């Protein structure tokens, strides 16, 4: 599998970086979008355990990446085979002459190439304050955006263990422009011995891009999952159907 996307989240500075092969690339500090541009189809293929080096109109981003913990692994019919793992991010962001030192967490996502077409995909990552990582991926087949027809997969990798979820309920509220602003999440484990997890999240910042025939809404969400706090990307990619 090749690197498909990378997330960098630094609560101290408010930095949020989201880069996706063949998709949207965004660098934000709070609501301030430092850079936003499409990423070439294979632009991140060689990125694995760093370094990441980017230039923007306002400066540079230099980051060393070190993988941490057990990866989350999915293999769905529509979502495809993929992995996600926590990573330590250290480096610097230079923005308009100001240098910000980074020592934070992020997520590396890898996928096998696939030609499965989708109408709608939703990808959610949650880095928990206690060291856990939750990933949710959904995909709707061409011709429908009904969540009841989506394939949905989810798992958590945590210092205390790894759990796969049998059923995923992700409900999202949108603003007038169709961007995700709030969401609720229910995760039903495959084992009856583990309680159902409930979460709620709200947007901190975000941006929208049109890449090829897709409209991609990328947002940083703040989450609470059964009392545990978390941060992470919630990205929705929808086919534009020729408009």
Buried (B, 14 or more C-beta within 10 A) or exposed (E): BBBBBBBBBBBEBBBBBBBBBBBBBBBBBEEEBBBBEBBEEEBBEEBBEBEBEBEBEBBBBBBBBEEBBEBBBBEBEBBBBBBBBBBBBBBBBBBEEEEBEBEBBBBBBBBEEEEEEBBBBBBBBBBBEEBBBBBBBBBBBEEEEEBEEBBBBBBBBBEEEEBBBEEBEBEBEEEEEEBBBBBEBBBBBEEEEEEEBBBBBBBBBBBBBEBEEBBBBBBBBBBEBEEBEBBBBBBBBBBEEEE
